[in-house]
């Protein structure tokens, strides 16, 4: 290829000049050498004054592959002798950003690949060290996502937690309930995460006093943080977490009873899944169990159906029906159910708010899928900041 043709492909124009191309067929590498015209002046990086070149050196960066060859741009980088600010390096080329090993286009490619595969897989695909690619990724997330967040219109917030690794540290994730976008990720699950979110809101155009409600689980530390830093906001315990507690109680009842009732073995998901999601065989098995109302598992399951019904009644009927449900649950005198009822009583306001506001578990379910995907995409992450940034990335695309 003629130099002029390659110049057009690379967008080389005054004051830049394509000087040479060297190929290594054995290694399948192309080195492109780009210089600036003699006598060129560039702006001082401090004062902006057009200044003559003092000396220069080449910077080698990875570019997009050309014809299955790995391509590198060797760009002459000038140092300027400014009368006011002294000798300064001038980062003036348009193919890369300062201190990066890669061209802007190569960085954009690596970011696109992060949407489809783990960073470890991206590293193998591009043939670059994953720690270098993490630096590119974190720069993108910090500049393009975190620094550009506008939280002025945030009114309702969903808060959830996830483990970075099995049995290891946790991070708390704050999501705009109305848009489903991730707006803050922070290490920990103590009440202090609400203090940090309070400051984060101010820094990104939001106002803590404008937050109307928090949808979250029944964590005591979360509740304490909400009370201390967002006292005027309602707390709503989203349905997903409430039902999770009831399902755990029902499954414990089943596990206790399976010791004397063999038929209950391998029936866990019949009692825990929504009836509409059961297979035909599961529905048939459930119907056969419901004929015998003497089983504790059946009684607990019927409580679950009554609890689900509370989300379908008119607001004025909710409180008396909740009281009736609690009385019925306590009459069963099953320890796992009693523990759940105690939790309901201790958190009654947040549960009633959930029913009255109609808050669903849609955001939580979507967030769970983001967190699972983040663990996969961030596989091999070297620190918790990488994992947090992967959640920002996936939660804003």
Short mmCIF file of the C-alpha atoms (twelve columns), coordinates in Angstrom:
data_MODEL
# 
_entry.id   MODEL 
# 
loop_
_atom_site.group_PDB 
_atom_site.id 
_atom_site.type_symbol 
_atom_site.label_atom_id 
_atom_site.label_alt_id 
_atom_site.label_comp_id 
_atom_site.label_asym_id 
_atom_site.label_seq_id 
_atom_site.Cartn_x 
_atom_site.Cartn_y 
_atom_site.Cartn_z 
_atom_site.pdbx_PDB_model_num 
ATOM 1   C CA . UNK A 1   0.000   0.000   0.000  1 
ATOM 2   C CA . UNK A 2   1.185   3.532   -0.796 1 
ATOM 3   C CA . UNK A 3   1.887   5.814   2.121  1 
ATOM 4   C CA . UNK A 4   -0.766  8.264   0.956  1 
ATOM 5   C CA . UNK A 5   -3.426  5.561   1.002  1 
ATOM 6   C CA . UNK A 6   -2.578  4.529   4.530  1 
ATOM 7   C CA . UNK A 7   -2.464  8.186   5.574  1 
ATOM 8   C CA . UNK A 8   -6.077  8.527   4.492  1 
ATOM 9   C CA . UNK A 9   -7.105  5.405   6.435  1 
ATOM 10  C CA . UNK A 10  -5.419  6.678   9.599  1 
ATOM 11  C CA . UNK A 11  -6.687  10.243  9.199  1 
ATOM 12  C CA . UNK A 12  -3.201  11.741  9.098  1 
ATOM 13  C CA . UNK A 13  -3.220  15.443  8.239  1 
ATOM 14  C CA . UNK A 14  -1.187  18.601  8.836  1 
ATOM 15  C CA . UNK A 15  0.973   18.959  10.907 1 
ATOM 16  C CA . UNK A 16  1.302   15.165  11.008 1 
ATOM 17  C CA . UNK A 17  3.106   13.175  8.316  1 
ATOM 18  C CA . UNK A 18  3.317   9.441   7.679  1 
ATOM 19  C CA . UNK A 19  7.055   8.769   7.500  1 
ATOM 20  C CA . UNK A 20  7.497   5.018   7.184  1 
ATOM 21  C CA . UNK A 21  5.952   1.551   7.491  1 
ATOM 22  C CA . UNK A 22  7.866   -1.486  8.683  1 
ATOM 23  C CA . UNK A 23  6.443   -4.997  8.614  1 
ATOM 24  C CA . UNK A 24  7.475   -8.164  10.393 1 
ATOM 25  C CA . UNK A 25  5.817   -10.954 8.355  1 
ATOM 26  C CA . UNK A 26  7.116   -13.646 10.673 1 
ATOM 27  C CA . UNK A 27  5.487   -12.037 13.729 1 
ATOM 28  C CA . UNK A 28  2.616   -10.518 11.705 1 
ATOM 29  C CA . UNK A 29  3.316   -7.004  13.036 1 
ATOM 30  C CA . UNK A 30  3.086   -3.631  11.276 1 
ATOM 31  C CA . UNK A 31  4.816   -0.565  12.705 1 
ATOM 32  C CA . UNK A 32  3.602   2.783   11.376 1 
ATOM 33  C CA . UNK A 33  5.799   5.827   12.009 1 
ATOM 34  C CA . UNK A 34  4.105   9.232   12.280 1 
ATOM 35  C CA . UNK A 35  6.118   12.461  12.583 1 
ATOM 36  C CA . UNK A 36  5.212   16.139  12.625 1 
ATOM 37  C CA . UNK A 37  6.416   18.650  10.047 1 
ATOM 38  C CA . UNK A 38  9.629   20.514  10.733 1 
ATOM 39  C CA . UNK A 39  8.987   23.923  12.302 1 
ATOM 40  C CA . UNK A 40  5.619   22.915  13.767 1 
ATOM 41  C CA . UNK A 41  4.435   24.641  16.911 1 
ATOM 42  C CA . UNK A 42  2.111   23.214  19.532 1 
ATOM 43  C CA . UNK A 43  0.192   24.676  22.487 1 
ATOM 44  C CA . UNK A 44  1.871   24.564  25.904 1 
ATOM 45  C CA . UNK A 45  0.037   22.065  28.120 1 
ATOM 46  C CA . UNK A 46  -0.083  24.671  30.938 1 
ATOM 47  C CA . UNK A 47  -0.678  28.112  29.432 1 
ATOM 48  C CA . UNK A 48  -1.784  27.124  25.918 1 
ATOM 49  C CA . UNK A 49  0.697   29.387  24.135 1 
ATOM 50  C CA . UNK A 50  1.883   28.151  20.726 1 
ATOM 51  C CA . UNK A 51  5.484   27.053  21.365 1 
ATOM 52  C CA . UNK A 52  8.357   25.681  19.274 1 
ATOM 53  C CA . UNK A 53  9.506   22.074  19.758 1 
ATOM 54  C CA . UNK A 54  12.455  21.585  22.134 1 
ATOM 55  C CA . UNK A 55  13.011  17.891  21.409 1 
ATOM 56  C CA . UNK A 56  10.907  14.754  20.892 1 
ATOM 57  C CA . UNK A 57  10.616  11.005  21.351 1 
ATOM 58  C CA . UNK A 58  8.467   8.236   19.889 1 
ATOM 59  C CA . UNK A 59  5.461   6.810   21.691 1 
ATOM 60  C CA . UNK A 60  4.354   3.340   20.539 1 
ATOM 61  C CA . UNK A 61  0.662   2.457   20.882 1 
ATOM 62  C CA . UNK A 62  -1.468  -0.488  19.782 1 
ATOM 63  C CA . UNK A 63  -3.894  0.299   16.965 1 
ATOM 64  C CA . UNK A 64  -6.639  -1.789  15.350 1 
ATOM 65  C CA . UNK A 65  -5.317  -4.752  13.392 1 
ATOM 66  C CA . UNK A 66  -4.610  -4.223  9.685  1 
ATOM 67  C CA . UNK A 67  -4.922  -7.174  7.296  1 
ATOM 68  C CA . UNK A 68  -4.604  -9.669  10.189 1 
ATOM 69  C CA . UNK A 69  -1.404  -7.928  11.261 1 
ATOM 70  C CA . UNK A 70  -1.082  -6.440  14.728 1 
ATOM 71  C CA . UNK A 71  -0.625  -2.728  14.076 1 
ATOM 72  C CA . UNK A 72  1.341   -0.259  16.185 1 
ATOM 73  C CA . UNK A 73  1.526   3.504   15.722 1 
ATOM 74  C CA . UNK A 74  4.882   5.053   16.564 1 
ATOM 75  C CA . UNK A 75  4.010   8.710   17.107 1 
ATOM 76  C CA . UNK A 76  6.609   11.450  17.528 1 
ATOM 77  C CA . UNK A 77  5.729   13.207  20.783 1 
ATOM 78  C CA . UNK A 78  7.146   16.745  21.142 1 
ATOM 79  C CA . UNK A 79  8.518   18.458  24.224 1 
ATOM 80  C CA . UNK A 80  8.069   22.217  24.238 1 
ATOM 81  C CA . UNK A 81  10.279  24.891  25.777 1 
ATOM 82  C CA . UNK A 82  7.729   27.431  26.970 1 
ATOM 83  C CA . UNK A 83  9.126   30.817  28.053 1 
ATOM 84  C CA . UNK A 84  6.663   30.906  30.926 1 
ATOM 85  C CA . UNK A 85  6.309   27.286  32.058 1 
ATOM 86  C CA . UNK A 86  9.601   25.679  30.999 1 
ATOM 87  C CA . UNK A 87  10.006  22.348  29.197 1 
ATOM 88  C CA . UNK A 88  6.722   20.419  28.988 1 
ATOM 89  C CA . UNK A 89  5.625   17.279  27.148 1 
ATOM 90  C CA . UNK A 90  2.847   18.110  24.678 1 
ATOM 91  C CA . UNK A 91  0.286   15.361  24.253 1 
ATOM 92  C CA . UNK A 92  -1.189  16.616  21.006 1 
ATOM 93  C CA . UNK A 93  -1.789  13.569  18.802 1 
ATOM 94  C CA . UNK A 94  -5.398  12.601  18.028 1 
ATOM 95  C CA . UNK A 95  -4.944  8.821   18.027 1 
ATOM 96  C CA . UNK A 96  -4.503  8.202   21.747 1 
ATOM 97  C CA . UNK A 97  -5.114  9.699   25.146 1 
ATOM 98  C CA . UNK A 98  -2.377  10.650  27.563 1 
ATOM 99  C CA . UNK A 99  -0.513  7.789   29.285 1 
ATOM 100 C CA . UNK A 100 -2.431  5.086   27.395 1 
ATOM 101 C CA . UNK A 101 -0.830  2.072   25.715 1 
ATOM 102 C CA . UNK A 102 -3.589  1.998   23.111 1 
ATOM 103 C CA . UNK A 103 -5.274  4.099   20.460 1 
ATOM 104 C CA . UNK A 104 -8.722  5.519   21.131 1 
ATOM 105 C CA . UNK A 105 -10.223 3.120   18.589 1 
ATOM 106 C CA . UNK A 106 -8.537  0.117   20.171 1 
ATOM 107 C CA . UNK A 107 -9.849  1.164   23.590 1 
ATOM 108 C CA . UNK A 108 -13.354 1.484   22.134 1 
ATOM 109 C CA . UNK A 109 -13.059 -2.063  20.754 1 
ATOM 110 C CA . UNK A 110 -12.033 -3.454  24.154 1 
ATOM 111 C CA . UNK A 111 -15.002 -1.716  25.822 1 
ATOM 112 C CA . UNK A 112 -17.420 -3.166  23.260 1 
ATOM 113 C CA . UNK A 113 -16.062 -6.643  23.874 1 
ATOM 114 C CA . UNK A 114 -16.626 -6.228  27.632 1 
ATOM 115 C CA . UNK A 115 -20.366 -6.212  26.931 1 
ATOM 116 C CA . UNK A 116 -20.119 -9.716  25.506 1 
ATOM 117 C CA . UNK A 117 -17.362 -11.520 27.422 1 
ATOM 118 C CA . UNK A 118 -15.304 -11.511 30.600 1 
ATOM 119 C CA . UNK A 119 -12.211 -9.356  30.917 1 
ATOM 120 C CA . UNK A 120 -10.107 -12.500 30.967 1 
ATOM 121 C CA . UNK A 121 -11.621 -13.550 27.634 1 
ATOM 122 C CA . UNK A 122 -11.102 -10.039 26.207 1 
ATOM 123 C CA . UNK A 123 -7.453  -10.274 27.227 1 
ATOM 124 C CA . UNK A 124 -7.073  -13.538 25.321 1 
ATOM 125 C CA . UNK A 125 -9.005  -12.250 22.291 1 
ATOM 126 C CA . UNK A 126 -6.909  -9.082  21.942 1 
ATOM 127 C CA . UNK A 127 -3.617  -10.516 23.155 1 
ATOM 128 C CA . UNK A 128 -3.138  -7.806  25.783 1 
ATOM 129 C CA . UNK A 129 -2.512  -8.057  29.568 1 
ATOM 130 C CA . UNK A 130 -5.775  -7.899  31.501 1 
ATOM 131 C CA . UNK A 131 -4.374  -5.365  33.989 1 
ATOM 132 C CA . UNK A 132 -3.799  -2.924  31.097 1 
ATOM 133 C CA . UNK A 133 -7.332  -3.527  29.832 1 
ATOM 134 C CA . UNK A 134 -8.766  -2.990  33.333 1 
ATOM 135 C CA . UNK A 135 -7.093  0.436   33.405 1 
ATOM 136 C CA . UNK A 136 -8.775  1.325   30.107 1 
ATOM 137 C CA . UNK A 137 -12.114 -0.007  31.352 1 
ATOM 138 C CA . UNK A 138 -11.951 1.875   34.659 1 
ATOM 139 C CA . UNK A 139 -11.034 5.110   32.888 1 
ATOM 140 C CA . UNK A 140 -14.069 4.729   30.640 1 
ATOM 141 C CA . UNK A 141 -16.441 3.992   33.545 1 
ATOM 142 C CA . UNK A 142 -15.089 6.863   35.664 1 
ATOM 143 C CA . UNK A 143 -15.254 9.459   32.881 1 
ATOM 144 C CA . UNK A 144 -18.199 8.352   30.771 1 
ATOM 145 C CA . UNK A 145 -20.513 6.922   33.428 1 
ATOM 146 C CA . UNK A 146 -19.747 7.882   37.022 1 
ATOM 147 C CA . UNK A 147 -18.634 11.483  36.411 1 
ATOM 148 C CA . UNK A 148 -21.523 12.128  34.024 1 
ATOM 149 C CA . UNK A 149 -24.307 10.892  36.316 1 
ATOM 150 C CA . UNK A 150 -27.082 13.447  36.797 1 
ATOM 151 C CA . UNK A 151 -29.128 12.499  39.882 1 
ATOM 152 C CA . UNK A 152 -31.280 15.621  39.970 1 
ATOM 153 C CA . UNK A 153 -34.480 13.743  39.122 1 
ATOM 154 C CA . UNK A 154 -33.927 10.693  41.360 1 
ATOM 155 C CA . UNK A 155 -36.865 10.256  43.735 1 
ATOM 156 C CA . UNK A 156 -37.133 6.531   44.450 1 
ATOM 157 C CA . UNK A 157 -34.158 4.297   45.126 1 
ATOM 158 C CA . UNK A 158 -33.723 0.532   45.269 1 
ATOM 159 C CA . UNK A 159 -30.901 -0.722  47.508 1 
ATOM 160 C CA . UNK A 160 -29.496 -4.240  47.355 1 
ATOM 161 C CA . UNK A 161 -26.323 -6.080  48.243 1 
ATOM 162 C CA . UNK A 162 -24.204 -8.744  46.598 1 
ATOM 163 C CA . UNK A 163 -21.106 -10.722 47.519 1 
ATOM 164 C CA . UNK A 164 -18.042 -9.981  45.431 1 
ATOM 165 C CA . UNK A 165 -17.067 -13.627 45.741 1 
ATOM 166 C CA . UNK A 166 -18.555 -16.561 47.598 1 
ATOM 167 C CA . UNK A 167 -18.061 -15.917 51.319 1 
ATOM 168 C CA . UNK A 168 -16.079 -12.726 50.759 1 
ATOM 169 C CA . UNK A 169 -16.753 -8.981  50.904 1 
ATOM 170 C CA . UNK A 170 -20.040 -7.359  49.973 1 
ATOM 171 C CA . UNK A 171 -20.972 -4.299  47.952 1 
ATOM 172 C CA . UNK A 172 -24.175 -2.250  48.197 1 
ATOM 173 C CA . UNK A 173 -25.861 -1.134  44.995 1 
ATOM 174 C CA . UNK A 174 -28.174 1.886   44.744 1 
ATOM 175 C CA . UNK A 175 -30.450 1.933   41.688 1 
ATOM 176 C CA . UNK A 176 -32.863 4.553   40.384 1 
ATOM 177 C CA . UNK A 177 -36.137 2.690   40.856 1 
ATOM 178 C CA . UNK A 178 -37.884 4.545   38.033 1 
ATOM 179 C CA . UNK A 179 -35.223 4.046   35.356 1 
ATOM 180 C CA . UNK A 180 -33.503 0.861   36.554 1 
ATOM 181 C CA . UNK A 181 -30.027 2.383   36.128 1 
ATOM 182 C CA . UNK A 182 -27.269 1.879   38.667 1 
ATOM 183 C CA . UNK A 183 -26.430 5.206   40.316 1 
ATOM 184 C CA . UNK A 184 -24.045 4.236   43.136 1 
ATOM 185 C CA . UNK A 185 -21.964 1.194   44.093 1 
ATOM 186 C CA . UNK A 186 -19.944 1.058   47.304 1 
ATOM 187 C CA . UNK A 187 -18.097 -1.582  49.292 1 
ATOM 188 C CA . UNK A 188 -19.849 -2.759  52.469 1 
ATOM 189 C CA . UNK A 189 -23.391 -3.290  53.724 1 
ATOM 190 C CA . UNK A 190 -23.347 -1.314  56.983 1 
ATOM 191 C CA . UNK A 191 -25.399 1.787   57.684 1 
ATOM 192 C CA . UNK A 192 -22.432 3.939   56.627 1 
ATOM 193 C CA . UNK A 193 -23.163 3.170   52.963 1 
ATOM 194 C CA . UNK A 194 -26.158 5.510   53.274 1 
ATOM 195 C CA . UNK A 195 -23.858 8.267   54.523 1 
ATOM 196 C CA . UNK A 196 -21.676 7.821   51.440 1 
ATOM 197 C CA . UNK A 197 -24.714 7.758   49.154 1 
ATOM 198 C CA . UNK A 198 -25.876 11.005  50.818 1 
ATOM 199 C CA . UNK A 199 -22.640 12.716  49.737 1 
ATOM 200 C CA . UNK A 200 -22.718 11.078  46.309 1 
ATOM 201 C CA . UNK A 201 -26.165 12.597  45.663 1 
ATOM 202 C CA . UNK A 202 -24.907 16.106  46.439 1 
ATOM 203 C CA . UNK A 203 -21.876 15.630  44.198 1 
ATOM 204 C CA . UNK A 204 -24.018 14.606  41.217 1 
ATOM 205 C CA . UNK A 205 -26.806 17.156  41.288 1 
ATOM 206 C CA . UNK A 206 -29.216 15.247  43.518 1 
ATOM 207 C CA . UNK A 207 -30.834 16.384  46.764 1 
ATOM 208 C CA . UNK A 208 -31.150 13.948  49.700 1 
ATOM 209 C CA . UNK A 209 -34.331 15.701  50.838 1 
ATOM 210 C CA . UNK A 210 -35.988 14.888  47.498 1 
ATOM 211 C CA . UNK A 211 -35.713 11.122  47.962 1 
ATOM 212 C CA . UNK A 212 -39.235 9.857   48.601 1 
ATOM 213 C CA . UNK A 213 -38.628 6.181   49.326 1 
ATOM 214 C CA . UNK A 214 -36.071 3.395   49.552 1 
ATOM 215 C CA . UNK A 215 -36.970 -0.094  48.399 1 
ATOM 216 C CA . UNK A 216 -34.711 -2.581  50.171 1 
ATOM 217 C CA . UNK A 217 -34.533 -5.749  52.219 1 
ATOM 218 C CA . UNK A 218 -35.184 -5.895  55.962 1 
ATOM 219 C CA . UNK A 219 -31.519 -5.513  56.930 1 
ATOM 220 C CA . UNK A 220 -31.186 -3.771  60.298 1 
ATOM 221 C CA . UNK A 221 -28.075 -1.894  59.165 1 
ATOM 222 C CA . UNK A 222 -29.838 -0.612  56.043 1 
ATOM 223 C CA . UNK A 223 -32.808 0.517   58.107 1 
ATOM 224 C CA . UNK A 224 -30.517 2.314   60.562 1 
ATOM 225 C CA . UNK A 225 -28.732 4.098   57.715 1 
ATOM 226 C CA . UNK A 226 -32.016 5.145   56.128 1 
ATOM 227 C CA . UNK A 227 -33.341 6.542   59.428 1 
ATOM 228 C CA . UNK A 228 -30.160 8.514   60.121 1 
ATOM 229 C CA . UNK A 229 -29.497 10.054  56.705 1 
ATOM 230 C CA . UNK A 230 -32.892 9.987   54.932 1 
ATOM 231 C CA . UNK A 231 -35.365 10.327  57.775 1 
ATOM 232 C CA . UNK A 232 -38.165 11.815  55.650 1 
ATOM 233 C CA . UNK A 233 -38.104 9.022   53.051 1 
ATOM 234 C CA . UNK A 234 -40.466 6.080   53.262 1 
ATOM 235 C CA . UNK A 235 -39.013 2.605   53.571 1 
ATOM 236 C CA . UNK A 236 -40.504 -0.069  51.337 1 
ATOM 237 C CA . UNK A 237 -39.483 -3.684  51.764 1 
ATOM 238 C CA . UNK A 238 -39.796 -4.940  48.235 1 
ATOM 239 C CA . UNK A 239 -41.900 -7.966  47.590 1 
ATOM 240 C CA . UNK A 240 -38.998 -10.068 46.371 1 
ATOM 241 C CA . UNK A 241 -37.242 -9.972  49.751 1 
ATOM 242 C CA . UNK A 242 -40.442 -10.363 51.751 1 
ATOM 243 C CA . UNK A 243 -41.460 -13.444 49.774 1 
ATOM 244 C CA . UNK A 244 -37.933 -14.808 50.073 1 
ATOM 245 C CA . UNK A 245 -38.311 -14.879 53.872 1 
ATOM 246 C CA . UNK A 246 -41.677 -16.647 53.646 1 
ATOM 247 C CA . UNK A 247 -40.352 -19.183 51.132 1 
ATOM 248 C CA . UNK A 248 -37.443 -19.993 53.431 1 
ATOM 249 C CA . UNK A 249 -39.900 -20.601 56.285 1 
ATOM 250 C CA . UNK A 250 -42.064 -22.890 54.125 1 
ATOM 251 C CA . UNK A 251 -39.046 -24.867 52.954 1 
ATOM 252 C CA . UNK A 252 -37.889 -25.316 56.567 1 
ATOM 253 C CA . UNK A 253 -41.338 -26.671 57.458 1 
ATOM 254 C CA . UNK A 254 -41.089 -29.106 54.541 1 
ATOM 255 C CA . UNK A 255 -37.583 -30.255 55.532 1 
ATOM 256 C CA . UNK A 256 -38.780 -30.918 59.092 1 
ATOM 257 C CA . UNK A 257 -41.792 -32.857 57.879 1 
ATOM 258 C CA . UNK A 258 -40.010 -34.852 55.167 1 
ATOM 259 C CA . UNK A 259 -38.486 -36.979 57.911 1 
ATOM 260 C CA . UNK A 260 -41.897 -38.584 58.461 1 
ATOM 261 C CA . UNK A 261 -43.509 -38.037 55.033 1 
ATOM 262 C CA . UNK A 262 -41.408 -39.564 52.253 1 
ATOM 263 C CA . UNK A 263 -43.663 -38.140 49.537 1 
ATOM 264 C CA . UNK A 264 -42.341 -34.644 50.316 1 
ATOM 265 C CA . UNK A 265 -38.847 -35.540 49.151 1 
ATOM 266 C CA . UNK A 266 -37.724 -33.675 46.005 1 
ATOM 267 C CA . UNK A 267 -40.784 -31.405 46.086 1 
ATOM 268 C CA . UNK A 268 -39.003 -28.203 47.176 1 
ATOM 269 C CA . UNK A 269 -39.813 -26.107 44.107 1 
ATOM 270 C CA . UNK A 270 -43.460 -27.170 43.979 1 
ATOM 271 C CA . UNK A 271 -44.016 -25.126 47.141 1 
ATOM 272 C CA . UNK A 272 -41.696 -22.221 46.317 1 
ATOM 273 C CA . UNK A 273 -42.382 -21.424 42.639 1 
ATOM 274 C CA . UNK A 274 -45.310 -19.312 41.503 1 
ATOM 275 C CA . UNK A 275 -48.150 -21.648 40.570 1 
ATOM 276 C CA . UNK A 276 -48.298 -20.231 37.041 1 
ATOM 277 C CA . UNK A 277 -44.656 -21.275 36.518 1 
ATOM 278 C CA . UNK A 278 -45.183 -24.910 37.522 1 
ATOM 279 C CA . UNK A 279 -44.972 -27.663 34.919 1 
ATOM 280 C CA . UNK A 280 -48.031 -29.794 34.280 1 
ATOM 281 C CA . UNK A 281 -46.554 -32.640 36.336 1 
ATOM 282 C CA . UNK A 282 -45.751 -30.251 39.204 1 
ATOM 283 C CA . UNK A 283 -49.290 -28.856 39.137 1 
ATOM 284 C CA . UNK A 284 -50.726 -32.367 39.297 1 
ATOM 285 C CA . UNK A 285 -48.459 -33.279 42.234 1 
ATOM 286 C CA . UNK A 286 -49.420 -30.072 44.065 1 
ATOM 287 C CA . UNK A 287 -53.131 -30.759 43.600 1 
ATOM 288 C CA . UNK A 288 -52.677 -34.237 45.071 1 
ATOM 289 C CA . UNK A 289 -50.938 -32.783 48.144 1 
ATOM 290 C CA . UNK A 290 -53.604 -30.103 48.643 1 
ATOM 291 C CA . UNK A 291 -56.240 -32.807 49.084 1 
ATOM 292 C CA . UNK A 292 -54.621 -33.695 52.431 1 
ATOM 293 C CA . UNK A 293 -54.801 -30.511 54.516 1 
ATOM 294 C CA . UNK A 294 -53.328 -32.216 57.565 1 
ATOM 295 C CA . UNK A 295 -49.735 -31.794 56.359 1 
ATOM 296 C CA . UNK A 296 -47.875 -28.868 57.924 1 
ATOM 297 C CA . UNK A 297 -46.277 -28.126 54.549 1 
ATOM 298 C CA . UNK A 298 -49.703 -27.784 52.933 1 
ATOM 299 C CA . UNK A 299 -50.880 -25.464 55.731 1 
ATOM 300 C CA . UNK A 300 -47.775 -23.295 55.318 1 
ATOM 301 C CA . UNK A 301 -48.286 -23.192 51.550 1 
ATOM 302 C CA . UNK A 302 -51.889 -22.047 52.005 1 
ATOM 303 C CA . UNK A 303 -50.574 -19.214 54.175 1 
ATOM 304 C CA . UNK A 304 -48.346 -18.218 51.280 1 
ATOM 305 C CA . UNK A 305 -51.355 -18.037 48.956 1 
ATOM 306 C CA . UNK A 306 -53.173 -15.829 51.480 1 
ATOM 307 C CA . UNK A 307 -50.116 -13.589 51.815 1 
ATOM 308 C CA . UNK A 308 -49.926 -13.178 48.035 1 
ATOM 309 C CA . UNK A 309 -53.598 -12.152 48.016 1 
ATOM 310 C CA . UNK A 310 -52.800 -9.108  50.183 1 
ATOM 311 C CA . UNK A 311 -51.158 -7.455  47.160 1 
ATOM 312 C CA . UNK A 312 -54.446 -7.606  45.250 1 
ATOM 313 C CA . UNK A 313 -56.907 -5.990  47.690 1 
ATOM 314 C CA . UNK A 314 -57.958 -2.354  48.067 1 
ATOM 315 C CA . UNK A 315 -55.925 -0.120  50.381 1 
ATOM 316 C CA . UNK A 316 -58.617 0.197   53.065 1 
ATOM 317 C CA . UNK A 317 -58.847 -3.582  53.427 1 
ATOM 318 C CA . UNK A 318 -55.115 -4.241  53.738 1 
ATOM 319 C CA . UNK A 319 -54.629 -3.601  57.463 1 
ATOM 320 C CA . UNK A 320 -57.535 -5.773  58.755 1 
ATOM 321 C CA . UNK A 321 -56.625 -8.548  56.317 1 
ATOM 322 C CA . UNK A 322 -52.971 -8.409  57.433 1 
ATOM 323 C CA . UNK A 323 -54.046 -8.719  61.080 1 
ATOM 324 C CA . UNK A 324 -56.255 -11.670 60.167 1 
ATOM 325 C CA . UNK A 325 -53.400 -13.335 58.276 1 
ATOM 326 C CA . UNK A 326 -51.021 -12.925 61.246 1 
ATOM 327 C CA . UNK A 327 -53.552 -14.477 63.637 1 
ATOM 328 C CA . UNK A 328 -54.093 -17.415 61.295 1 
ATOM 329 C CA . UNK A 329 -50.339 -17.934 60.891 1 
ATOM 330 C CA . UNK A 330 -49.721 -17.935 64.632 1 
ATOM 331 C CA . UNK A 331 -52.491 -20.507 65.218 1 
ATOM 332 C CA . UNK A 332 -50.502 -23.028 63.182 1 
ATOM 333 C CA . UNK A 333 -47.776 -22.856 65.852 1 
ATOM 334 C CA . UNK A 334 -44.975 -23.770 63.443 1 
ATOM 335 C CA . UNK A 335 -41.613 -22.356 64.562 1 
ATOM 336 C CA . UNK A 336 -40.343 -21.328 61.082 1 
ATOM 337 C CA . UNK A 337 -43.642 -19.562 60.371 1 
ATOM 338 C CA . UNK A 338 -43.624 -17.924 63.801 1 
ATOM 339 C CA . UNK A 339 -40.167 -16.496 63.100 1 
ATOM 340 C CA . UNK A 340 -41.387 -15.062 59.818 1 
ATOM 341 C CA . UNK A 341 -44.466 -13.559 61.508 1 
ATOM 342 C CA . UNK A 342 -42.194 -11.948 64.112 1 
ATOM 343 C CA . UNK A 343 -40.181 -10.391 61.286 1 
ATOM 344 C CA . UNK A 344 -43.406 -9.131  59.683 1 
ATOM 345 C CA . UNK A 345 -44.486 -7.480  62.945 1 
ATOM 346 C CA . UNK A 346 -41.072 -5.845  63.439 1 
ATOM 347 C CA . UNK A 347 -41.128 -4.473  59.908 1 
ATOM 348 C CA . UNK A 348 -44.849 -3.907  59.438 1 
ATOM 349 C CA . UNK A 349 -44.613 -0.300  58.197 1 
ATOM 350 C CA . UNK A 350 -42.225 -1.133  55.373 1 
ATOM 351 C CA . UNK A 351 -44.308 -4.160  54.378 1 
ATOM 352 C CA . UNK A 352 -47.555 -2.170  54.415 1 
ATOM 353 C CA . UNK A 353 -45.880 0.531   52.296 1 
ATOM 354 C CA . UNK A 354 -44.860 -2.145  49.812 1 
ATOM 355 C CA . UNK A 355 -48.430 -3.352  49.473 1 
ATOM 356 C CA . UNK A 356 -49.997 0.119   49.327 1 
ATOM 357 C CA . UNK A 357 -47.506 1.593   46.836 1 
ATOM 358 C CA . UNK A 358 -47.609 -1.439  44.574 1 
ATOM 359 C CA . UNK A 359 -43.818 -1.677  44.498 1 
ATOM 360 C CA . UNK A 360 -42.904 -4.855  42.648 1 
ATOM 361 C CA . UNK A 361 -39.729 -6.903  42.560 1 
ATOM 362 C CA . UNK A 362 -39.015 -6.073  38.911 1 
ATOM 363 C CA . UNK A 363 -36.056 -3.789  39.660 1 
ATOM 364 C CA . UNK A 364 -34.579 -6.245  42.174 1 
ATOM 365 C CA . UNK A 365 -34.858 -9.123  39.704 1 
ATOM 366 C CA . UNK A 366 -33.241 -7.010  36.996 1 
ATOM 367 C CA . UNK A 367 -30.508 -5.969  39.412 1 
ATOM 368 C CA . UNK A 368 -29.851 -9.587  40.355 1 
ATOM 369 C CA . UNK A 369 -29.253 -10.429 36.708 1 
ATOM 370 C CA . UNK A 370 -26.845 -7.472  36.447 1 
ATOM 371 C CA . UNK A 371 -24.922 -8.652  39.530 1 
ATOM 372 C CA . UNK A 372 -24.658 -12.218 38.231 1 
ATOM 373 C CA . UNK A 373 -23.471 -10.947 34.868 1 
ATOM 374 C CA . UNK A 374 -20.980 -8.619  36.577 1 
ATOM 375 C CA . UNK A 375 -19.413 -11.558 38.410 1 
ATOM 376 C CA . UNK A 376 -19.028 -13.337 35.095 1 
ATOM 377 C CA . UNK A 377 -17.729 -10.299 33.173 1 
ATOM 378 C CA . UNK A 378 -15.337 -9.329  35.987 1 
ATOM 379 C CA . UNK A 379 -13.982 -12.849 36.391 1 
ATOM 380 C CA . UNK A 380 -10.407 -12.533 37.526 1 
ATOM 381 C CA . UNK A 381 -10.847 -8.959  38.797 1 
ATOM 382 C CA . UNK A 382 -7.862  -7.931  40.889 1 
ATOM 383 C CA . UNK A 383 -9.632  -5.621  43.334 1 
ATOM 384 C CA . UNK A 384 -13.131 -4.690  44.427 1 
ATOM 385 C CA . UNK A 385 -13.071 -1.408  42.468 1 
ATOM 386 C CA . UNK A 386 -12.944 -3.396  39.232 1 
ATOM 387 C CA . UNK A 387 -16.015 -5.352  40.312 1 
ATOM 388 C CA . UNK A 388 -17.892 -2.187  41.317 1 
ATOM 389 C CA . UNK A 389 -17.085 -0.532  37.992 1 
ATOM 390 C CA . UNK A 390 -18.316 -3.595  36.106 1 
ATOM 391 C CA . UNK A 391 -21.665 -3.186  37.890 1 
ATOM 392 C CA . UNK A 392 -21.779 0.500   36.849 1 
ATOM 393 C CA . UNK A 393 -20.975 -0.507  33.284 1 
ATOM 394 C CA . UNK A 394 -23.587 -3.252  32.975 1 
ATOM 395 C CA . UNK A 395 -26.165 -1.279  34.950 1 
ATOM 396 C CA . UNK A 396 -26.000 1.691   32.575 1 
ATOM 397 C CA . UNK A 397 -26.234 -0.079  29.192 1 
# 
